[in-house]
Amino acid sequence: MSVKIEGTCEPRFQRVKEIFADSFENGIEVGASVVAVVDGKTVFDLWGGYADKAKTRPWTRDTLVNVWSTTKGITSICAHRLVDQGKLDLDAPVAKYWPEFAQAGKDKIPVNYLLSHRAGLPAVRKQLPPDSYTNWPVMCAALAAQEPWWVPGTAHGYHAITFGYLVGEVIRRITGKTPSTYLREEIAGPLKLDVHIGVDASFDPRIAEIIAAPAPPPDQPDQLARMSVDPESMMFKAIANPVPVVDPALTNSRAWRGAEVPAANGHTNARALATLYGALATGGELNGYRVLTPASIKRAHTEQANGPDLILGVTSRWGLGFALNQANAPVGPNPRTFGHPGAGGSIGFADPDARVGFGYTMNQMGSDALIDGRASALFNAMFAAL
């Protein structure tokens, strides 16, 4: 049965629509959305498929889905907005805003280390209670007490889950608001964007069911298997303390959806991602509302770390809260592109040179390590048409 692709698409981007449709025909997509904004104008806004594994609920224009680490980019925008508001100094010690963080020799770690995965805190060493991901005070207290796994600033390793509590607690200490509230009041609300960190049960009818990724082909590395070899290792604890995080049973639960996990439980769609990153690609303003200043945008995509990632086991390149373009995971042709992918495939990014904001969300997770092949096929076709 053919899947109907809905939405709008300018003729020059017809190839994007064809590739999107092919993913459903080939069985590698269940439900998804893809959007691009060029120079402030939406050039394609497409969706199709189903919001559930059983294929009983159509994916609609306003379907939301958990986007995993694509959330980190959203959280980072909140942090950079605080810089613009004169409330956050990225070079100041974290302990200036969060005094308890000074434990275990962390008194001098600057905020920018949190945003660039250089703080040495990708995991909590002690075993946490099973519900800790959804318990903000427990996670923050554990991270405040945790000794860094390496000398901060000397290396980088992906803070897969801890990133959100670390950056999020700085946001909370400064503003008195949780990251979810700050996002809603300062960005999502004024811009009317359907992007959320933590949602109540009223959202559930619009949320797509996450479907686990198939095992990677034999000739491809199995990153999850590699990270899970030693249960006491830093790599394992980064994704599985208290419990394995990439688990649809957890992700589809009401507890996960309702919690604040600012590294991994954002619920949004491609339209919101493309619109927000589209604003950052064109100077930081949307409909007369300034999201970030040009200075903050430039700072955000200034390289902070580049080389072997102690968690991912591959080369990674980071700005301040954003993944930067790199040869082993290219996102278009331009070096200043910045954004964030999420486990399983979702991605949002800004390309200031092409003045493009792009978003892709889906519920069938893939197994690519860095950039999902479905997403790259779509944005490569987009760039070819510009």
C-alpha positions as CSV (number, residue, x, y, z in Angstrom):
1,M,0.0,0.0,0.0
2,S,1.5,3.3,-1.1
3,V,1.9,6.0,1.6
4,K,0.4,9.4,0.7
5,I,2.9,12.2,1.1
6,E,1.1,15.3,2.4
7,G,2.1,19.0,2.6
8,T,3.7,21.5,0.3
9,C,6.8,21.4,-1.9
10,E,8.2,24.0,-4.3
11,P,8.8,22.4,-7.8
12,R,12.6,22.8,-7.5
13,F,12.6,20.5,-4.5
14,Q,10.6,17.8,-6.1
15,R,13.5,15.4,-5.7
16,V,13.3,15.8,-1.9
17,K,9.7,14.8,-2.0
18,E,10.5,11.7,-4.2
19,I,13.3,10.6,-1.9
20,F,10.9,11.0,1.1
21,A,8.2,8.9,-0.6
22,D,10.8,6.2,-1.5
23,S,11.7,5.8,2.1
24,F,8.2,4.7,2.9
25,E,7.9,2.5,-0.2
26,N,11.2,0.8,0.7
27,G,10.0,0.1,4.3
28,I,12.7,2.2,6.1
29,E,10.2,4.8,7.2
30,V,7.0,4.4,9.3
31,G,6.1,8.0,10.0
32,A,8.1,11.2,9.4
33,S,8.2,14.9,8.6
34,V,10.7,17.0,6.8
35,V,10.8,20.8,6.4
36,A,13.2,23.4,5.1
37,V,13.1,27.1,5.5
38,V,15.2,29.2,3.1
39,D,15.7,32.9,3.7
40,G,12.7,32.8,6.1
41,K,10.4,31.1,3.6
42,T,9.2,27.5,3.9
43,V,10.2,25.8,0.6
44,F,8.9,22.3,1.6
45,D,6.8,21.0,4.5
46,L,6.2,17.3,4.0
47,W,4.8,14.5,6.2
48,G,3.5,11.0,5.8
49,G,3.1,7.5,7.2
50,Y,1.9,6.4,10.6
51,A,2.3,7.5,14.2
52,D,2.3,4.0,15.5
53,K,4.0,0.7,14.9
54,A,0.7,-1.0,14.1
55,K,0.1,1.6,11.4
56,T,-3.4,2.5,12.7
57,R,-2.8,6.2,13.4
58,P,-1.9,8.5,10.5
59,W,1.0,10.8,10.9
60,T,-0.6,14.3,10.6
61,R,0.6,17.8,10.1
62,D,0.9,18.4,13.8
63,T,2.2,15.0,15.0
64,L,5.0,15.3,17.6
65,V,7.7,12.8,18.4
66,N,10.5,12.3,20.8
67,V,13.7,13.6,19.1
68,W,16.3,12.3,21.5
69,S,19.5,14.4,21.3
70,T,18.1,16.9,18.8
71,T,16.8,18.3,22.1
72,K,20.3,19.4,23.1
73,G,20.3,22.0,20.4
74,I,17.1,23.4,21.8
75,T,18.4,23.5,25.3
76,S,21.6,25.2,24.0
77,I,19.6,27.9,22.4
78,C,18.1,28.6,25.8
79,A,21.5,28.9,27.3
80,H,22.8,31.3,24.6
81,R,19.7,33.4,25.1
82,L,20.7,33.9,28.7
83,V,24.1,35.1,27.6
84,D,22.3,37.7,25.4
85,Q,20.2,38.7,28.3
86,G,23.4,39.3,30.4
87,K,22.5,36.6,32.9
88,L,25.1,33.9,31.9
89,D,28.9,34.1,31.4
90,L,30.0,31.0,29.6
91,D,33.6,31.5,30.9
92,A,32.5,31.7,34.5
93,P,32.7,28.7,36.8
94,V,29.6,26.5,36.9
95,A,29.8,26.8,40.7
96,K,29.1,30.6,40.4
97,Y,25.5,29.7,39.5
98,W,25.3,26.2,41.1
99,P,27.4,26.2,44.3
100,E,27.0,22.5,45.0
101,F,28.7,21.7,41.7
102,A,32.0,22.7,43.2
103,Q,32.3,19.3,44.9
104,A,34.9,16.7,43.9
105,G,37.4,19.2,42.5
106,K,34.9,20.8,40.0
107,D,35.0,24.3,41.5
108,K,36.9,25.8,38.4
109,I,35.0,24.0,35.6
110,P,33.6,26.8,33.3
111,V,30.1,26.7,31.9
112,N,31.5,26.4,28.3
113,Y,32.9,22.9,29.2
114,L,29.3,21.7,29.9
115,L,28.2,22.9,26.4
116,S,31.2,21.4,24.6
117,H,31.2,17.9,26.2
118,R,34.6,18.7,27.9
119,A,33.5,18.6,31.6
120,G,34.3,14.9,32.1
121,L,30.8,14.2,33.4
122,P,29.2,12.0,30.8
123,A,28.0,9.5,33.4
124,V,27.3,9.0,37.1
125,R,29.5,6.3,38.5
126,K,27.3,5.1,41.4
127,Q,24.2,3.1,40.5
128,L,21.2,5.4,40.5
129,P,17.6,4.5,41.4
130,P,15.6,3.2,38.4
131,D,13.4,6.3,38.0
132,S,16.3,8.8,38.2
133,Y,16.0,10.1,34.6
134,T,12.6,11.5,35.6
135,N,13.8,12.8,39.0
136,W,15.5,16.1,38.5
137,P,16.8,16.6,42.0
138,V,18.4,13.1,42.1
139,M,20.2,13.6,38.8
140,C,21.5,17.0,39.7
141,A,22.7,16.0,43.1
142,A,24.5,13.0,41.7
143,L,26.2,15.1,39.1
144,A,27.2,17.7,41.6
145,A,28.9,15.0,43.7
146,Q,30.4,13.2,40.8
147,E,34.2,13.4,40.2
148,P,35.1,14.0,36.6
149,W,36.1,10.9,34.6
150,W,39.0,12.8,33.0
151,V,40.7,16.1,33.6
152,P,38.2,18.7,32.4
153,G,39.2,20.5,29.3
154,T,41.8,17.9,28.2
155,A,39.5,15.8,26.2
156,H,35.8,15.5,25.1
157,G,33.3,12.8,25.3
158,Y,29.6,12.9,24.5
159,H,27.4,13.7,27.5
160,A,24.5,11.8,26.1
161,I,22.0,12.3,29.0
162,T,23.9,14.3,31.6
163,F,24.2,17.3,29.2
164,G,20.6,18.2,29.8
165,Y,20.8,18.2,33.6
166,L,24.1,20.0,33.7
167,V,23.1,22.8,31.3
168,G,19.5,22.7,32.5
169,E,20.4,23.2,36.1
170,V,22.5,26.3,35.3
171,I,19.4,27.6,33.4
172,R,17.2,26.8,36.4
173,R,19.6,28.4,39.0
174,I,19.8,31.6,37.0
175,T,16.2,32.0,36.1
176,G,14.3,30.1,38.7
177,K,12.5,28.4,35.9
178,T,13.0,24.8,34.6
179,P,14.3,24.5,31.0
180,S,10.8,23.5,29.9
181,T,9.3,26.7,31.3
182,Y,12.1,28.9,30.0
183,L,11.8,27.4,26.5
184,R,8.0,27.9,26.5
185,E,8.1,31.5,27.8
186,E,11.1,32.8,25.9
187,I,11.1,30.9,22.6
188,A,8.3,28.4,21.8
189,G,5.5,30.7,23.1
190,P,6.5,34.0,21.4
191,L,7.3,32.2,18.1
192,K,4.3,29.8,18.3
193,L,6.6,26.8,17.8
194,D,5.5,23.3,18.6
195,V,8.6,22.3,20.6
196,H,8.5,21.1,24.2
197,I,10.7,19.5,26.9
198,G,8.3,17.5,29.0
199,V,4.6,17.3,28.0
200,D,1.5,16.5,29.9
201,A,-1.0,13.8,29.0
202,S,-3.1,16.2,26.9
203,F,-0.3,15.9,24.3
204,D,-0.4,12.1,24.1
205,P,-2.9,11.8,21.2
206,R,-0.5,13.8,19.0
207,I,2.7,11.9,20.0
208,A,4.1,9.2,17.7
209,E,5.2,5.9,19.1
210,I,9.0,5.4,19.0
211,I,9.9,2.2,17.2
212,A,13.2,0.5,18.1
213,A,16.0,0.5,15.5
214,P,16.8,-2.7,13.6
215,A,20.2,-4.3,14.2
216,P,22.9,-2.7,12.0
217,P,24.1,-4.7,9.0
218,P,27.0,-7.1,9.7
219,D,29.4,-4.8,7.9
220,Q,28.4,-1.8,10.0
221,P,29.6,-1.1,13.6
222,D,27.1,-1.7,16.3
223,Q,27.6,1.3,18.6
224,L,25.2,0.3,21.3
225,A,26.8,-3.2,21.5
226,R,30.3,-1.6,21.8
227,M,29.2,0.7,24.5
228,S,27.5,-2.1,26.5
229,V,30.4,-4.5,26.8
230,D,31.4,-3.5,30.3
231,P,28.6,-2.5,32.7
232,E,31.0,-0.6,34.9
233,S,32.5,1.4,32.1
234,M,32.1,5.1,31.5
235,M,30.6,4.4,28.1
236,F,27.9,2.0,29.4
237,K,26.9,4.2,32.3
238,A,26.6,7.2,29.9
239,I,23.6,5.5,28.3
240,A,22.4,3.0,30.9
241,N,22.6,4.5,34.4
242,P,20.1,4.1,35.8
243,V,18.6,2.1,32.9
244,P,19.3,1.8,29.2
245,V,17.9,5.0,27.8
246,V,17.3,4.0,24.1
247,D,14.4,1.8,25.0
248,P,11.0,2.4,23.4
249,A,9.3,1.0,26.6
250,L,10.9,3.9,28.5
251,T,10.5,6.5,25.7
252,N,6.8,5.8,25.1
253,S,5.9,5.9,28.8
254,R,3.9,8.7,30.3
255,A,6.7,9.2,32.9
256,W,9.3,9.9,30.3
257,R,7.1,12.2,28.3
258,G,6.1,14.2,31.3
259,A,9.6,14.5,32.8
260,E,12.3,17.1,31.9
261,V,15.2,15.5,30.2
262,P,16.7,18.4,28.3
263,A,19.3,16.2,26.5
264,A,16.8,13.7,25.2
265,N,13.1,14.1,25.6
266,G,12.2,17.0,23.5
267,H,8.9,16.5,21.6
268,T,8.6,18.4,18.4
269,N,8.2,18.1,14.6
270,A,10.3,19.1,11.6
271,R,8.4,22.3,11.1
272,A,9.4,23.7,14.5
273,L,13.0,22.7,14.1
274,A,13.4,24.1,10.6
275,T,11.7,27.4,11.6
276,L,13.8,27.9,14.7
277,Y,17.1,27.0,12.9
278,G,15.9,29.0,9.9
279,A,15.9,32.1,12.2
280,L,19.4,31.3,13.4
281,A,20.6,30.9,9.8
282,T,19.4,34.4,8.9
283,G,20.7,36.5,11.8
284,G,18.6,35.3,14.8
285,E,15.3,37.1,14.3
286,L,11.9,35.7,13.4
287,N,8.7,37.7,12.8
288,G,10.3,40.7,14.6
289,Y,11.2,38.6,17.7
290,R,14.9,38.1,18.4
291,V,15.9,34.6,19.4
292,L,19.6,35.2,19.5
293,T,22.0,38.0,18.6
294,P,24.4,37.5,15.7
295,A,27.3,37.5,18.2
296,S,25.7,34.6,20.1
297,I,25.1,32.7,16.9
298,K,28.7,33.1,15.9
299,R,29.9,32.1,19.3
300,A,27.6,29.0,19.3
301,H,29.2,27.5,16.2
302,T,32.8,28.4,17.1
303,E,34.8,25.2,17.4
304,Q,35.6,24.1,21.0
305,A,36.5,20.4,20.5
306,N,37.5,18.3,17.5
307,G,39.0,14.8,17.6
308,P,38.4,11.4,19.2
309,D,35.3,11.2,21.3
310,L,35.8,9.2,24.5
311,I,32.2,8.1,24.5
312,L,31.2,7.7,20.8
313,G,34.5,6.1,19.8
314,V,34.6,8.2,16.6
315,T,35.8,11.7,15.7
316,S,33.3,14.4,16.8
317,R,33.5,18.2,16.4
318,W,31.6,20.5,18.8
319,G,30.8,24.2,19.2
320,L,29.0,25.4,22.3
321,G,26.1,23.0,22.5
322,F,26.0,22.2,18.8
323,A,27.5,19.6,16.5
324,L,29.6,21.2,13.8
325,N,30.1,20.0,10.2
326,Q,32.8,17.4,9.9
327,A,34.2,15.2,7.1
328,N,33.0,11.9,8.7
329,A,29.4,13.1,9.1
330,P,28.8,15.9,6.6
331,V,25.7,18.0,6.8
332,G,25.8,19.8,3.5
333,P,28.7,21.6,1.8
334,N,29.2,24.6,4.0
335,P,31.6,24.7,7.0
336,R,29.5,26.9,9.3
337,T,26.6,24.6,9.5
338,F,25.6,23.8,13.0
339,G,22.7,22.0,14.8
340,H,22.1,18.7,16.5
341,P,21.1,15.1,15.4
342,G,19.3,12.7,17.7
343,A,19.6,9.0,18.2
344,G,17.7,7.1,15.5
345,G,17.7,9.8,12.9
346,S,16.1,13.1,13.8
347,I,18.0,16.3,13.1
348,G,17.7,20.1,13.1
349,F,20.4,22.4,11.7
350,A,21.1,25.9,10.5
351,D,23.4,26.8,7.5
352,P,24.2,30.5,7.7
353,D,25.9,30.4,4.3
354,A,22.9,29.0,2.5
355,R,20.5,30.7,4.9
356,V,18.7,27.4,5.5
357,G,17.0,25.9,8.4
358,F,16.3,22.2,8.1
359,G,14.3,19.7,10.3
360,Y,13.6,16.0,10.0
361,T,11.7,13.9,12.6
362,M,10.6,10.3,12.5
363,N,9.4,7.4,14.7
364,Q,11.2,4.4,13.1
365,M,14.7,4.7,14.6
366,G,17.7,3.9,12.5
367,S,21.1,2.5,13.5
368,D,23.5,5.0,11.9
369,A,26.1,6.2,14.4
370,L,26.1,10.0,13.6
371,I,23.9,11.2,10.8
372,D,21.0,9.1,9.6
373,G,21.1,8.0,6.0
374,R,17.4,9.0,5.4
375,A,18.1,12.5,6.7
376,S,21.3,12.9,4.7
377,A,19.5,11.8,1.5
378,L,16.9,14.5,2.0
379,F,19.2,17.4,2.9
380,N,21.7,16.5,0.2
381,A,18.8,16.7,-2.3
382,M,17.8,20.0,-0.8
383,F,21.3,21.5,-1.1
384,A,21.5,20.3,-4.7
385,A,18.4,22.2,-5.6
386,L,19.4,25.5,-4.0
